[in-house]
Amino acid sequence: MTGPAWEYDGYRPGEERLRESLCTLGNGYFATRGALPECTADDIHYPGTYAAGCYNRLTSEVAGRRVENEDMVNLPNWLPLRFRPAGGDWLTPDTTAVTEHHQVLHLDPGVLERRTRYPLGPGTGLLVRQLRLVHLADPHLAALRTEFTAEGGPLDLDVEAALDGRVTNSGVARYRELDGRHLTRVEAGAAAPGTVWLCCHTRTSDIGFGLAARLTAEAPVRHAAEDRRAVQRLRLRLPPGRTATVDKTVALHTSRDPAISDPLCAALDRTAGAPPFETLLEAHRTVWEQLWRRTELDVPGEAGSILRLHLFHVLQTLSPHTADLDVGVPARGLHGEAYRGHVFWDELFVLPYLNLHLPEVSRALLRYRHRRLDAACHAAAALGRRGALYPWQSGSDGREETQQLHLNPRSGRWLPDHSRLQHHVGSAVAYNIWQYCEATGDTDFRHGEGAEMLLQIARFWADSAVWDDHLGHYRIRGVVGPDEYHDAYPGAARPGLDDNAYTNVTAAWVLGRALELLAGLPEPRRRELTEYSGLAEDEPARWEQVSRRLHIPFHDGVISQFDGYADLAELDWEGYRKRYGDIRRLDRILEAEGDTVNRYKASKQADVLMLGYLFSPGELRDLFQRLGHRLDEHTWTATVDHYLHRTSHGSTLSGLVHGWILARARRAGAWRFVQEALRGDIADLQGGTTGEGVHLGAMAGTLDLVQRGLTGLETRGDLCLDPVPLPELSSYGFSLRYHGHWGVRLRLRSGLLEIAVPASDRSPIDIRLHDRVVPVGPGETARLVLPD
């Protein structure tokens, strides 16, 4: 196979978990980690398969308390295929030293290839080559081709394939004190010749799963049903130099699927009708080729290779098939069990990219939030407020899934988790609604589900704001900002902080957008909406007032992260770096010392600076002016400098945001942070976390850094552009989908911006570059010289 590839040479047990995450294959419906099929789950390997949106809730005893958690379920393992010389031991790279081991993730066709040589004695050996795919054309199919070649002498080889229902959720070490036994009523058996099946259910959510596997080989296949396993066995007789092929084709259905009567029957029917491996591969390759065209991204060099890998994993998690599902954006993809597969705010970093390539997927992800609007309204009502409070962690039904306790692996202590106070997730939902509607021109969604969510989020912020006579401003108290390190004031009996700047500014923005939306609604729809939501006549006037009078704290000429931030102590950053080296998770270090990060001016990731990520300089100035503050370039620069020196970058999102901010500010240092964002997962910069699942928000954010960050692209009626020079990425191009135009191509190189609009019956696109507006019609190409 040719084209871009991600390669690993040699067998290194300590890297297996990382490789398995980065070699995950998926199609938006389900994904399977890149584990070796002959290896079982242990301290080195973790084969995991996850279906989007399939969760189960269990209660565990932890630290003397009953703790309830909902997890994305690890499904029965369809991969197992092991082999041994007849009468010998099963071969794995952990039990037999291999003379060659090579894995290649072929990105263009979406295929994982591996080659391994097992020595079997003097002058003899076995070469194993495998090709694996999780089908992009048919989202219910996966296939594994294994080619065995005897080298140096003849070989009788026993082969065993299985569907294994004995799996648990045990891929994250710090969760292992929690119950991970999600599957029950596991049954297995044989169907047509060469086909076995397995079915099971989740213990509390009662989702049914049906799997069927067809084995095709040049030898008779025997079936066996073991405890929670469906097993197939055969013996291959291999003359020297001859290759024998074994193909395993698997179908997966769940009871959540539409247009089926039973998941097991559907899986058996699909396996029976599946074509041979070569035909499956060709159809799979064709659909990937189409998807790559829709998401074209051309960046030269190493950065371009990494961006291609990031795009690959984003598309495997959120493919066109996702548009038919009720799922959100899992923070760690469908690649592992970290964060329990929950949905946080990562769509804030993902949807801006998808809006301009796969808008139908963006719309589906926003509908996931709309279906849970009632749950968000109930959460707000539980606090005595109107409107909608979206949960910090979301799963199946929209309730708050944030754990009550979290484990500090450094100290071994279970600690209270207050991250559910990150109410700013509602502003992220509102921002995504607005961005989607501007990028697509989807008026139906803006006036329909989008309006219902946006108005309820605005109501929550207006009801959360409390007037302070002393300050002469409204305040929002008892929250946690994006920083996450600070969840209480030093010595305070209750968690939460007052007037987090990011929270208050984004709340003001939401209120302003809600007022704009109300004013622009057709009168019949506005009447329907106010009647349906019970919107009182005086509420918009309060929104206007709160949006202009929310308190934004400052200190020493910079924006304060929250009220009281200025009173915190300075941290001995150099001293901690000398003592610990990597201090990204400074919170864990300090807690293990008996201290708390709440005492210090120290942030995990961008908080105040997130404002510069979400809003252009002009928008940010207008927002602060609406709030009664003058945010000039000097104040913003001083603010950036202040937090640059006080952030530990304990999140992969931090490097992305800082790189974006510095690139837009045309300052030195941007590339260092961009590189950190690019390398976050491939180099596992967070120290073992990538093996538990990729960081999908950071991956998508690097794509958007090229798409919007470097180009200054905004979709406000016109297609607005304000490119900034970044010497290390001075030449790049991409295509996008904009207001019904498919495949609009932008390319920037040598101070020249080229925009090509494909032929169609659509109206011209108005390109705004600084003070110029250039209409580019279908079939036309514009070349614009950029100002110095």
KALINTA-V867066 format. One line per field, one symbol per residue. psi: psi as a letter, one per 20 degrees, with the letter a starting at -180 (. if undefined). A space follows every 50 residues. Layout:
psi=???
This chain:
psi=qraqqoqppqoohiigggghgijqprjhgrqpqlqphiqrpaigqnpqpp ppjorqpqpqopljqpppqpqpporpoihporqqqpiaqppqihippqip ppppooggilppqqpppppiaojqrppppqpqqophgoiiqqqopppppp phrqppppppqqpojjqrokiogijiiqpjniqrlpqqaqdrpjprrpqr qqhhikpqppqqpppprkqqpqqpoaokqpqpqrppooqpiqpppppopq qpqriiqqkqhphgggggghghiprrgggggggghghggghhhhkpoopr ahghgghggggghghhhmrhhhijqmqaophkbkiajqjkjrpcjihhig hhghhjgmhhggghhhhghhhjgghhhhgghhjkqrbpoqqgpqdgjirp jpqhqqpohhijqpqqojiijmiihhhgggghgggghhhhknhghgidhg gggghhggggghhhpppohghkrqqoqlrpahghgojrqpiqhqrqrplp ggggghghgggghggggghiqqghhgggghggikpqhighhhggghiijq poqqqkjrpqhrpihhiqqqqmggghhhhieokgmhghgghhijaqiiiq mpqgrpfgihhighqrggggghghghjjqonrhgggghgggghhjkpilj qihghgghggghghjlqqighghghghhigghjlhjmihhijqrnhghgh hhghggghghikpqmmfropqmqqpohimiprqrqrpolippkpppppql jppppppqpajrqqpoooodjqpoporpjqppoppqq.
